[in-house]
Amino acid sequence: MAGVRKPSEANKTFTGRKGYGHMVLDYYVDRLREIRQQRLEKLSAIKSLEEACAYREQVRQVIKQTFSPFPEKTPLNPQITGVVKTGSYLIEKVIFESRPGCLVTANLYLPRNIKEPVPGVIGCCGHSEQGKAEPRYQQFCQRLVQAGFAVLIYDPWHQGERNQYLSLPADEPTRTGLCFGHNMMAKQLELLGEFFGSWRAWDGIRALDYLVSRPEVDSSRLGLTGNSGGGTMTTWLWPLEERFTMAAPSCFVTTFLANLENELPQDGEQYPPGVIGAGLEMGDFFIARAPDPVLLLGQKYDYFDRRGLQETFEEVQRFYHIFGASEKVKLFLGHHPHGYYPENQEAMVSFFCQQAGLPEPGRVRVTVRQPEKLRATTQGQVGLSGSRPISELIRERAEKIASARPVLSDRQLVETLTNLLHLPERNLAPHYRNLRPDKISGRPVFRYAIETERNIRAILYKAAVHPERVIPLDVEEKIYLHLPHTGSAEEMNGVIWHRFLKSLRPLYLLDVRGLGESMPDSDLDFFHPYGVDYMCHGFGLMLGESYLGRRVFDVLRTLDLLGHLGAKEIHLSGRGQGALLALFAATVYPGLKKVTLINGPLDCLSWCQAPVVRWPSANFVRNLLVYLDLPDCFRFLKEKLTIIEPWDVSLKPLTGKRLSLRIRANNIDSIRLQERCGKKQKARKDLVA
C-alpha cells in the first residue's frame, strides 16, 4: 500500500515520497466538482428565454474578458506567392501579416468557375508540425472546396512554415517540439498578463479578415472547423467572432473537469485564465452563441473523454431548446482514436452544406500533396523571409512595460504582490499532524503535516538533534526554515546540505504542495514542460488563481504555525524554486529576521528576454511584470536579504561578467550577494567594487 512501509524496509534511506502524489490533483478535482455542481444547478434553474439570454450575456462577458485585449488591426499586406491548379479547384499560396512584421502562411482553396460569391470556411490546424500540410487537414479542405466552399487554412505559431525558434540548435526541444514551443511562449506571456490563446485566436480573426476581403466569398455564410488544437481554436473563436455563422470543432470538446480527472495536460493556449473561477465550463463557449448552428465532433477512442463530450452536448442542446433551436446543435462520434478521420470530415461537410444552403456532396476524391507543394514562402519558413519571431515581440513588450512601470511604495508592493499571488486570508494558526519519523541519508528527521487549506498538507521536517525526545512539534525561539528546490529529501541528500544547511540548528525544511512528498505521480521528469506540475499550474490559471501563490500560502501558514508555537526569530532560506517562495513569503510576512536566497533568479524580466527559459511554468506569476519585478522585493527586504549563487534562465549559475551585467541592469549593487555557497564565499559588493 502506498505510504506504508514494510518492516524489512525500516532501515532503508527515505526518498521523500509517502503517498501524497495525488494530493494536489485531488484538491483541484474536488474544487472543480463543486463548481460543476453549482453551475448545473444554475443551468437547471433557467426556464425562460429571458433567463437564458441573461445567462448567455454573462458567459459572453467572461469570455471576452478572458481573451482581451486584442491589438489594433493593422494592414494585412497579403501576398499570393503561387497557385496549385486542379480540375475542380485552385489552391492559392497566401502570406499575410496578423501583426506588423509577423507573417502568417496559408492556403486558400477556391472552387473553379465561381459565378457568384460562395460560402467560406476557416480551417484551424491541430498540433501537427506540418500545419496546413498535414494530410488529414488537406483532406477536409478538399472535401469542402469540392462541395462549393472557399476554405482558408493557416499555419499556427510554431507549426508548418512558422517555426519560431530557427536560431536555436537543431536538437533543442523548443525548436523541434511544437507543444514545447507553445508552452514556452505561453509562460512568458503570462508574466505580461497576456494569454497565448488570445494570440492564437488573433491569427484566426485576421485570417477571417483576409477571407472576407476576397470577392469570391459570401460573408453571410462563414464556417469554422478544426481538429484537436484546431478544435480548441474553433471552440475559442466561435464566441469571440460573431461573423462566423456555423462551427464544427473536432476532437477537443469534453469538459475541463474530465481533462483534470484524466490527468491530461494540454497546451498553454488551452488554459484560458479565470474561466473556471467565473463558473464556466467548456459547454459555455457554445452556449455563448446560442442558437447559432454548431456540430460537436469526437471519436470513440479519443483521449479527450467522450463522456465529457456527451455531457457538453446534452447541456448545450437543453439550452438551445429554450431558444426553440435544439436541432441546431448536433453530435457526431466516430469510431477511431484521436484524429480528423474521413467520417468526421464528411459529417462536418454535410452539416455545413445544410446550413449554407448547398446540396449534399457526393463522394469526392482527395489527393495528399507533399508539404513543399503547398509552401507559401520560398525557403519554407517565414523566419527566413523576414518575419519577426514571437520571442522578439515578447522581449520588446516586456522591456517597454518595465521601462514605464512606476515605483511602488512599500505598502503598495506588499498589497500588489498579495493580489498577484491571489493569497487567501489567514486567521488562526493551522492544525498539524505528527507523522512517523524517518531517516534521510541516515539522519533522523521528524515529519509533520500542516493542514494549510482544505485537504492540502505541507510536510514539515525537523532535523533531529535528540531523536528520542521529539514527536510533538516543540518549536524553539530561534529557528531556521528552509524551502527546497524540488524536495526536502533531495536537499538533505545533496551538496547544499554540506555547503549551507548542515550548520543550521535548529533546522526545519518544508515541502509545499506539489514538491517533495506531494510531487505529482508521473513517469515524466518533474521539469518536463508538459508534466502534471505544469497541468496543475494551468488549472490554477483557469481558476483565476496562482499555483505559485498557493505554494507561498503554504509557507505563510507554516510561518503562522511556527510563530504560534513559540518561534520569535525565524531565519528563512530557499533554494531554486524555493528561493522564489522564500522571497515572496518574506515580502508579505512581517517580522522575519533574515532571508537567504540560494540559486534563485535575479529578475523575471530576463525570462522574457531569452527565447528559452528552463524554469518550470509553475514559477511564472501572471501579470507580475506589469506591476513589479524581483529586485523590487530585494530592495524592500534591504539588509535582511542575502543572495547566494543566483541562477540564470537555464537554471545554471550566473557568474563573472554575466552576473555583473544583471546586477547593474537591476540596480541591486547594494544587495548582499555571494557567488558561491560554501566556505570560499566572496562578497559580490567587493567584486563589483
Sequence and secondary structure as in RCSB ss.txt:
>XXXX:A:sequence
MAGVRKPSEANKTFTGRKGYGHMVLDYYVDRLREIRQQRLEKLSAIKSLEEACAYREQVRQVIKQTFSPFPEKTP
LNPQITGVVKTGSYLIEKVIFESRPGCLVTANLYLPRNIKEPVPGVIGCCGHSEQGKAEPRYQQFCQRLVQAGFA
VLIYDPWHQGERNQYLSLPADEPTRTGLCFGHNMMAKQLELLGEFFGSWRAWDGIRALDYLVSRPEVDSSRLGLT
GNSGGGTMTTWLWPLEERFTMAAPSCFVTTFLANLENELPQDGEQYPPGVIGAGLEMGDFFIARAPDPVLLLGQK
YDYFDRRGLQETFEEVQRFYHIFGASEKVKLFLGHHPHGYYPENQEAMVSFFCQQAGLPEPGRVRVTVRQPEKLR
ATTQGQVGLSGSRPISELIRERAEKIASARPVLSDRQLVETLTNLLHLPERNLAPHYRNLRPDKISGRPVFRYAI
ETERNIRAILYKAAVHPERVIPLDVEEKIYLHLPHTGSAEEMNGVIWHRFLKSLRPLYLLDVRGLGESMPDSDLD
FFHPYGVDYMCHGFGLMLGESYLGRRVFDVLRTLDLLGHLGAKEIHLSGRGQGALLALFAATVYPGLKKVTLING
PLDCLSWCQAPVVRWPSANFVRNLLVYLDLPDCFRFLKEKLTIIEPWDVSLKPLTGKRLSLRIRANNIDSIRLQE
RCGKKQKARKDLVA
>XXXX:A:secstr
 TT   GGGTTS   S SS TTHHHHHHHHHHHHHHHHHHHHHHT  SHHHHHHHHHHHHHHHHHHH        
   EEEEEEE SSEEEEEEEEEEETTEEEEEEEEEESS  S EEEEEEE  S TTGGG HHHHHHHHHHHHTT E
EEEE  TTSTT  S TTS TT HHHH HHHHHHHHHHHHHHTT  HHHHHHHHHHHHHHHHHHSTTEEEEEEEEE
EETHHHHHHHHHHHH TT  EEEEES  S HHHHHHTT    GGG  TTTTTTT  TTHHHHTTTTS EEEEEEE
E SS HHHHHHHHHHHHHHHHHTT GGGEEEEEEEEESS  HHHHHHHHHHHHHHHT             GGGG 
SSSSS GGGGT   HHHHHHHHHHHHHHH     HHHHHHHHHHHTT     S   EEE   EEETTEEEEEEEE
EEETTEEEEEEEE SSTTT SS    SEEEEEE SS HHHHHHSHHIIIIITT SSEEEEE TTSGGG    SS 
TT TTSHHHHHHHHHHHTTS HHHHHHHHHHHHHHHHHHTT  EEEEEEETHHHHHHHHHHHHSTT SEEEEES 
 S SHHHHHSS   S GGG  TTHHHH  HHHHHHHHGGGEEEES B TTSSB  HHHHHHHHHHHT TTSEEES
 SSSS  BHHHHH 
